Amino acid sequence: MKILFVHTFDYYEPIGIMTLSSFLKQHGHNCELLDLKFEKDYISSVKKIKPDILAFSITTNNWKRYQQVNLEIKKEYRVFSIFGGAHCTFFPDFINEAGVDAICRGEGEFALLELADSLEKGKEINNISNLWIKKGEQIFKNDVRNLIEDLDILPFPDRELVNKYNHYKKRSRVRTIASRGCPYQCTYCSNHSYKSFYCDKGKFFRQRSPENVIDEVKLLKEIYRPRNIEFHDDIFILNKNWTGKFLSLYIEEKINIPFEINVRADLVTPDIVSSLKKAGCYSVQFGVESGNEILRNTVLKRNISEEELINISRLLSKHKIKSNTYNLLGIPGETIENAFETVMLNSKIKPTYAMNTIYQPYPATELAEYAKTKGFYSGEISNFDKTYLYGKSVIVSRDIKRIERLHYLFSFGVKMPFLSAFIKVLINIPFNKLYQAMYFIYRAYIVIFIFKRLSLKEFFIREHF
């Protein structure tokens, strides 16, 4: 069978799709990628490729556009369409949308393989675990299978899938992931709902073996010679023994490629930071989210103290490792004063870069339910903006317009706290285009010249999707 994955370039490789592709190829199927960013006439491209299955991975921010693309393709080409991703997992009624033949809930490797095998052999597809199948007016709703506990059985992500496009092939930085799942209960994240969804279906947090990850890194080094590597795990250092073994191997095998990871502030110790530095870690990202303790630890359930956040920054600075904080603005119940508390806390932490995003009440998260219950959010998912970096909030509050403007000026307030009084004046003036331009230029400078995550050319490929 020929499976065509439909995606849109967003600077980094789609690791989930690439893993599905490598797994399907391992079992004899043919996979290709259609990137809407680089296709002038994607319907003609589909006709040329002649897929048997059209596969989309969607989020609540982009489902409408991908559904439209699917309908446009199916007007010209007859094909079986399946949608997966977080939106389908938590909004399975998406199966009722026009042009949708099936959805996948949860992990897709074995479900998509069984679907491809069955269609190829003319077998019945109504009872495939993880899938909801639509046939006419009837919908077959199947339970989920157990989680894949041994991640080492999966082949490495399929880099050749994306390399048909030069913008992927010539990238200066590569991304991979060493684990699945997260044990924490942050209310804005879907992990806690995903964990409930997979109740009694196996161990939720899983890691590839250190040796398996190192083997992939060695292959990446040999073929792509990247400038740096990002390990995109939610929390890379969750298992202390695993982390120690991995870092030792990274040194022993002489990988010598700078890398970047995500951590939780309360898990970081002097020994871990020292080991990270020796192995070549050049940047660490961690969540602050809110400078207000009640919002951070009661509403968001981060359970991290201000002292722990400042301490991690000191440790990283001591070892000359760059730091990047994550922050949320527009949290339900947040005032403009609370938002400036986040600016001030980041000023104390002194990260290399303080990134902030507009909060989105993603479906099936505890915080989204809280927002609806308290009247901060209508619950209408069609109102979601397609991006949390340049978009608008769907949260209802008296301060939300000023908070949206602060989003663009946030990093300037962190780096230059003496500007706070001036910024408090600016956010009352609707010069949004100017503020957005300032944000974009500064972010470009940080990404290209400080963290060296992308080249100048890679960064300025603007999305049109």
C-alpha positions as CSV (number, residue, x, y, z in Angstrom):
1,M,0.0,0.0,0.0
2,K,1.1,3.6,-0.6
3,I,0.5,6.0,2.3
4,L,0.7,9.7,1.7
5,F,1.3,11.8,4.8
6,V,0.0,15.4,4.5
7,H,1.9,18.0,6.6
8,T,2.9,21.7,6.6
9,F,6.4,22.8,7.3
10,D,6.9,24.4,10.7
11,Y,10.7,24.7,10.8
12,Y,11.3,21.3,12.4
13,E,10.9,17.7,11.3
14,P,7.6,16.0,12.1
15,I,9.0,13.2,14.2
16,G,5.7,11.5,14.8
17,I,4.9,11.2,11.1
18,M,8.5,10.1,10.4
19,T,8.3,7.3,13.0
20,L,5.0,6.1,11.5
21,S,6.6,6.1,8.1
22,S,9.7,4.1,9.1
23,F,7.5,1.6,10.9
24,L,5.2,1.1,7.9
25,K,8.2,0.8,5.5
26,Q,9.7,-1.8,7.8
27,H,6.6,-3.9,7.2
28,G,6.6,-3.5,3.4
29,H,4.5,-0.4,2.7
30,N,5.4,2.6,0.7
31,C,5.3,6.0,2.3
32,E,5.6,9.6,1.0
33,L,5.2,13.1,2.3
34,L,3.2,15.9,0.8
35,D,4.3,19.2,2.4
36,L,1.7,21.9,1.6
37,K,4.3,24.6,2.3
38,F,6.3,23.6,-0.8
39,E,3.6,22.4,-3.2
40,K,2.2,24.9,-5.7
41,D,-0.5,22.5,-6.8
42,Y,-0.9,19.8,-4.2
43,I,-3.9,18.2,-5.9
44,S,-1.8,17.5,-9.0
45,S,1.0,16.1,-6.7
46,V,-1.5,13.7,-5.1
47,K,-2.7,12.5,-8.5
48,K,0.9,11.9,-9.5
49,I,1.8,10.0,-6.3
50,K,-1.4,7.9,-6.4
51,P,-1.7,7.0,-2.7
52,D,-4.1,4.4,-1.4
53,I,-4.3,6.1,2.0
54,L,-4.2,9.8,2.8
55,A,-3.0,10.4,6.4
56,F,-3.2,13.6,8.4
57,S,-2.0,14.4,12.0
58,I,-4.1,17.2,13.3
59,T,-4.4,19.5,16.3
60,T,-7.2,21.7,17.5
61,N,-5.5,24.7,16.0
62,N,-5.3,23.3,12.4
63,W,-8.1,20.7,12.0
64,K,-10.3,22.9,9.9
65,R,-7.7,23.7,7.3
66,Y,-6.6,20.0,7.0
67,Q,-10.2,18.9,6.6
68,Q,-10.6,21.5,3.8
69,V,-7.5,20.2,2.1
70,N,-8.8,16.6,2.4
71,L,-12.1,17.6,0.8
72,E,-10.4,19.4,-2.0
73,I,-8.3,16.4,-2.8
74,K,-11.2,14.0,-2.6
75,K,-13.1,16.0,-5.2
76,E,-10.4,15.2,-7.7
77,Y,-9.0,11.9,-6.4
78,R,-10.6,8.9,-4.8
79,V,-8.7,7.9,-1.6
80,F,-9.2,6.5,1.9
81,S,-8.6,9.3,4.4
82,I,-7.5,8.8,8.0
83,F,-6.8,11.5,10.6
84,G,-4.8,11.1,13.8
85,G,-3.2,13.3,16.4
86,A,-4.3,14.9,19.7
87,H,-7.5,16.4,18.2
88,C,-8.8,13.0,17.1
89,T,-7.8,11.4,20.4
90,F,-9.8,13.9,22.5
91,F,-12.4,14.9,19.9
92,P,-13.3,11.5,18.3
93,D,-16.6,13.0,17.0
94,F,-14.4,14.5,14.3
95,I,-15.2,11.2,12.5
96,N,-18.5,12.8,11.6
97,E,-16.9,15.5,9.5
98,A,-17.4,15.2,5.7
99,G,-14.7,13.4,3.9
100,V,-13.3,11.6,7.0
101,D,-13.2,7.8,6.6
102,A,-11.4,7.0,9.8
103,I,-9.7,8.5,12.8
104,C,-6.9,7.1,15.0
105,R,-7.0,7.7,18.8
106,G,-3.7,7.4,20.6
107,E,-0.5,5.7,19.3
108,G,-0.7,5.0,15.6
109,E,2.0,2.6,14.6
110,F,0.2,-0.8,15.0
111,A,-3.2,0.7,14.1
112,L,-2.1,2.2,10.9
113,L,-0.1,-0.9,10.0
114,E,-3.2,-3.1,10.6
115,L,-5.3,-0.8,8.5
116,A,-2.8,-0.8,5.6
117,D,-2.4,-4.6,5.7
118,S,-6.2,-5.1,5.8
119,L,-6.9,-2.7,2.9
120,E,-4.2,-4.3,0.8
121,K,-5.5,-7.8,1.4
122,G,-9.2,-6.8,1.1
123,K,-9.9,-7.7,4.7
124,E,-12.5,-6.2,7.0
125,I,-11.3,-3.0,8.8
126,N,-14.2,-2.4,11.2
127,N,-12.6,-3.9,14.3
128,I,-9.1,-2.4,14.3
129,S,-8.1,-1.2,17.8
130,N,-7.5,2.6,18.1
131,L,-9.5,3.3,15.0
132,W,-13.0,4.6,14.5
133,I,-14.2,3.7,11.0
134,K,-17.1,5.4,9.1
135,K,-19.1,3.4,6.6
136,G,-22.1,5.3,5.3
137,E,-24.2,6.3,8.3
138,Q,-22.6,3.7,10.6
139,I,-19.5,4.3,12.8
140,F,-17.4,1.5,14.3
141,K,-15.9,2.7,17.5
142,N,-13.0,0.5,18.7
143,D,-11.1,0.5,22.0
144,V,-7.4,1.3,22.2
145,R,-4.7,-1.3,22.3
146,N,-1.9,-1.4,24.9
147,L,0.8,1.2,24.8
148,I,4.1,0.3,23.1
149,E,6.2,-0.4,26.2
150,D,9.5,-1.3,24.4
151,L,10.2,1.7,22.3
152,D,13.4,0.0,21.0
153,I,11.3,-2.1,18.7
154,L,10.5,1.0,16.6
155,P,12.9,1.9,13.8
156,F,14.5,5.3,13.8
157,P,12.4,8.2,12.4
158,D,12.3,8.2,8.6
159,R,14.5,11.1,7.5
160,E,14.3,10.2,3.9
161,L,10.5,10.9,4.0
162,V,11.1,14.6,4.5
163,N,14.4,14.9,2.5
164,K,12.5,15.2,-0.8
165,Y,12.2,18.8,0.2
166,N,15.5,20.8,0.5
167,H,14.3,22.8,3.4
168,Y,14.4,19.6,5.5
169,K,17.4,18.0,3.8
170,K,19.7,21.0,4.3
171,R,18.7,21.8,7.9
172,S,21.6,22.7,10.2
173,R,19.9,21.2,13.3
174,V,18.1,17.9,13.8
175,R,15.5,16.8,16.3
176,T,14.7,13.5,17.8
177,I,12.9,12.1,20.9
178,A,14.0,9.5,23.4
179,S,10.8,8.9,25.4
180,R,7.0,9.0,25.4
181,G,4.7,10.2,28.2
182,C,5.1,12.4,31.2
183,P,4.0,11.6,34.8
184,Y,3.2,15.2,35.9
185,Q,-0.2,16.7,36.2
186,C,0.2,20.2,34.8
187,T,-3.4,21.4,34.1
188,Y,-2.7,23.1,30.8
189,C,-1.1,20.0,29.2
190,S,-3.0,17.0,27.8
191,N,-0.6,14.4,29.3
192,H,-2.9,13.8,32.3
193,S,-5.9,13.2,30.1
194,Y,-3.8,11.1,27.8
195,K,-2.7,9.0,30.8
196,S,-6.4,8.5,31.8
197,F,-7.3,7.6,28.2
198,Y,-4.7,4.8,28.4
199,C,-5.7,3.6,31.9
200,D,-4.7,0.0,32.5
201,K,-3.1,-0.1,29.0
202,G,0.5,-0.3,30.1
203,K,3.2,1.8,31.5
204,F,2.6,5.4,30.5
205,F,6.2,6.9,30.7
206,R,8.6,4.9,28.5
207,Q,12.1,5.5,27.3
208,R,14.2,4.1,24.6
209,S,17.4,2.5,25.9
210,P,20.4,4.8,26.0
211,E,22.2,2.6,23.6
212,N,19.3,2.8,21.1
213,V,19.3,6.6,21.2
214,I,23.1,6.8,20.9
215,D,22.9,4.5,17.8
216,E,20.5,7.0,16.2
217,V,22.7,10.0,17.1
218,K,25.7,8.3,15.6
219,L,23.8,7.8,12.4
220,L,22.6,11.4,12.3
221,K,26.2,12.5,12.8
222,E,27.5,10.3,10.0
223,I,24.8,11.3,7.4
224,Y,23.8,14.9,8.3
225,R,26.7,16.3,10.3
226,P,24.3,18.7,12.2
227,R,25.3,21.8,13.9
228,N,23.4,20.7,17.0
229,I,20.7,18.3,18.2
230,E,17.5,18.9,20.1
231,F,16.1,16.1,22.2
232,H,12.4,17.0,22.2
233,D,11.4,14.9,25.2
234,D,9.0,16.6,27.7
235,I,11.5,16.0,30.5
236,F,14.9,14.5,29.4
237,I,16.3,13.9,32.9
238,L,13.3,12.2,34.5
239,N,15.2,9.0,35.1
240,K,18.5,9.7,36.8
241,N,20.1,6.3,36.0
242,W,19.0,6.6,32.4
243,T,20.4,10.1,32.1
244,G,23.7,9.1,33.6
245,K,24.1,6.2,31.3
246,F,23.2,8.2,28.2
247,L,25.6,11.1,29.0
248,S,28.4,8.6,29.7
249,L,27.8,7.0,26.3
250,Y,27.6,10.4,24.6
251,I,31.1,11.1,25.9
252,E,32.5,7.6,25.3
253,E,31.3,7.5,21.7
254,K,32.8,10.9,21.1
255,I,29.6,12.3,19.6
256,N,30.9,15.9,20.1
257,I,27.6,17.5,18.8
258,P,26.1,20.2,21.0
259,F,22.6,19.3,22.2
260,E,19.6,20.9,23.8
261,I,17.1,19.4,26.2
262,N,13.9,20.1,28.3
263,V,13.9,19.7,32.1
264,R,11.9,20.4,35.2
265,A,13.6,22.8,37.6
266,D,13.0,20.7,40.7
267,L,14.8,17.7,39.1
268,V,18.0,19.5,38.3
269,T,21.0,18.9,40.6
270,P,24.6,20.2,40.5
271,D,25.8,16.7,39.5
272,I,23.4,16.5,36.6
273,V,24.3,20.0,35.3
274,S,28.0,19.1,35.5
275,S,27.5,15.9,33.6
276,L,25.4,17.7,31.0
277,K,28.1,20.2,30.4
278,K,30.8,17.5,30.0
279,A,28.7,15.7,27.4
280,G,28.1,18.8,25.3
281,C,24.8,20.2,26.4
282,Y,24.8,23.8,25.4
283,S,21.1,24.8,26.2
284,V,18.5,23.8,28.7
285,Q,14.8,24.7,28.5
286,F,12.5,24.7,31.5
287,G,9.0,25.9,32.4
288,V,8.3,28.9,34.6
289,E,4.8,29.5,33.2
290,S,3.7,32.1,35.8
291,G,5.4,34.4,38.2
292,N,2.4,34.3,40.5
293,E,2.7,31.5,43.0
294,I,-1.1,30.8,43.2
295,L,-1.4,30.6,39.4
296,R,1.8,28.6,39.0
297,N,1.2,26.0,41.7
298,T,-2.6,26.0,42.3
299,V,-4.1,26.7,39.0
300,L,-1.4,25.2,36.8
301,K,-0.3,22.6,39.3
302,R,3.4,23.1,38.5
303,N,4.4,22.6,42.2
304,I,7.7,24.4,41.6
305,S,9.0,27.1,43.9
306,E,10.5,30.5,42.9
307,E,13.7,29.4,44.7
308,E,14.0,26.2,42.6
309,L,13.5,28.3,39.4
310,I,16.3,30.8,40.4
311,N,18.6,28.0,41.5
312,I,18.5,26.1,38.2
313,S,19.4,29.3,36.4
314,R,22.4,29.8,38.7
315,L,23.6,26.3,38.1
316,L,23.3,26.6,34.3
317,S,25.0,30.0,34.3
318,K,27.8,28.6,36.5
319,H,28.5,26.0,33.8
320,K,28.0,28.4,30.9
321,I,24.9,26.5,29.6
322,K,22.3,28.7,27.9
323,S,18.8,28.7,29.4
324,N,15.4,29.2,27.8
325,T,12.3,29.6,30.0
326,Y,8.7,28.8,28.9
327,N,6.0,31.1,30.1
328,L,2.2,31.4,29.6
329,L,0.2,34.6,29.3
330,G,-3.5,34.8,29.3
331,I,-4.0,32.1,32.0
332,P,-7.7,31.9,33.1
333,G,-8.1,34.4,36.0
334,E,-4.7,36.1,35.3
335,T,-4.7,39.9,35.6
336,I,-2.2,42.3,33.9
337,E,-0.5,42.6,37.3
338,N,-0.1,38.8,37.5
339,A,1.4,38.9,34.0
340,F,4.0,41.4,35.0
341,E,4.8,39.2,38.0
342,T,5.9,36.6,35.4
343,V,8.1,39.3,33.7
344,M,9.7,40.1,37.0
345,L,10.3,36.5,38.0
346,N,12.1,35.9,34.7
347,S,14.2,39.0,35.4
348,K,15.3,37.4,38.6
349,I,16.0,34.1,36.9
350,K,18.0,35.8,34.1
351,P,17.5,33.2,31.3
352,T,19.3,33.6,28.0
353,Y,15.9,33.9,26.5
354,A,12.4,34.1,28.1
355,M,9.9,32.6,25.6
356,N,6.2,33.2,26.2
357,T,3.1,32.0,24.5
358,I,-0.6,32.8,24.6
359,Y,-2.4,30.2,26.6
360,Q,-4.8,28.0,24.6
361,P,-7.5,26.0,26.4
362,Y,-6.7,22.7,24.7
363,P,-9.6,20.2,24.8
364,A,-9.5,17.5,27.5
365,T,-7.2,19.4,29.7
366,E,-8.1,20.3,33.3
367,L,-7.4,23.9,32.8
368,A,-9.7,24.2,29.8
369,E,-12.5,22.7,31.9
370,Y,-11.7,25.1,34.7
371,A,-11.9,28.0,32.2
372,K,-15.3,26.9,30.9
373,T,-16.7,26.4,34.4
374,K,-15.5,29.8,35.5
375,G,-16.8,31.6,32.4
376,F,-13.3,32.5,31.0
377,Y,-13.9,30.4,27.8
378,S,-16.9,29.5,25.7
379,G,-15.7,26.0,24.9
380,E,-16.0,26.7,21.2
381,I,-12.9,25.1,19.6
382,S,-13.6,26.7,16.2
383,N,-12.4,30.0,17.8
384,F,-8.8,28.7,18.2
385,D,-6.1,30.6,16.4
386,K,-3.7,28.5,14.4
387,T,-0.7,29.8,16.3
388,Y,0.0,30.6,19.9
389,L,3.0,32.8,19.0
390,Y,1.3,35.5,16.9
391,G,-2.3,34.8,17.7
392,K,-5.1,36.1,19.9
393,S,-6.4,34.6,23.1
394,V,-9.8,33.0,23.3
395,I,-9.9,33.7,27.1
396,V,-12.4,36.3,28.3
397,S,-11.1,38.9,30.7
398,R,-10.9,42.7,31.1
399,D,-7.1,42.7,30.7
400,I,-6.8,40.2,27.8
401,K,-6.0,42.9,25.1
402,R,-3.2,44.3,27.2
403,I,-1.9,40.8,27.9
404,E,-1.9,40.0,24.2
405,R,0.3,43.1,23.6
406,L,2.5,42.2,26.5
407,H,3.1,38.9,24.8
408,Y,5.1,40.7,22.1
409,L,7.0,42.9,24.6
410,F,7.6,40.3,27.2
411,S,11.2,39.4,26.4
412,F,12.2,43.1,26.4
413,G,10.8,43.5,29.9
414,V,12.7,40.5,31.1
415,K,16.1,41.6,29.6
416,M,15.6,45.3,30.6
417,P,13.3,45.4,33.7
418,F,13.9,49.1,34.0
419,L,11.6,49.4,30.9
420,S,8.6,47.9,32.8
421,A,7.0,51.2,33.5
422,F,7.3,52.2,29.8
423,I,5.9,48.8,28.7
424,K,2.9,49.3,31.0
425,V,2.1,52.4,29.0
426,L,2.7,50.8,25.6
427,I,0.3,47.9,26.2
428,N,-2.5,50.4,26.4
429,I,-1.8,51.6,22.9
430,P,-2.9,49.3,20.0
431,F,0.3,49.3,18.0
432,N,0.1,45.6,17.6
433,K,1.8,45.4,14.2
434,L,4.8,47.3,15.5
435,Y,5.0,45.2,18.7
436,Q,4.7,42.0,16.6
437,A,7.6,43.2,14.4
438,M,9.7,43.9,17.4
439,Y,9.0,40.4,18.8
440,F,9.7,38.7,15.5
441,I,13.0,40.5,15.0
442,Y,14.2,39.8,18.5
443,R,13.1,36.2,18.4
444,A,14.9,35.8,15.1
445,Y,18.1,37.2,16.6
446,I,17.9,34.8,19.6
447,V,17.1,31.7,17.5
448,I,19.7,32.3,14.8
449,F,22.6,33.9,16.5
450,I,22.4,33.0,20.2
451,F,21.0,29.4,20.2
452,K,21.9,28.7,16.6
453,R,18.8,26.6,16.2
454,L,18.2,27.7,12.6
455,S,20.2,29.4,9.9
456,L,19.1,32.8,8.6
457,K,17.5,31.2,5.5
458,E,15.7,28.5,7.5
459,F,14.1,31.0,9.9
460,F,12.7,33.3,7.3
461,I,10.7,30.7,5.5
462,R,7.4,32.2,6.5
463,E,4.3,30.0,6.7
464,H,1.4,30.5,4.4
465,F,-0.7,27.6,5.5
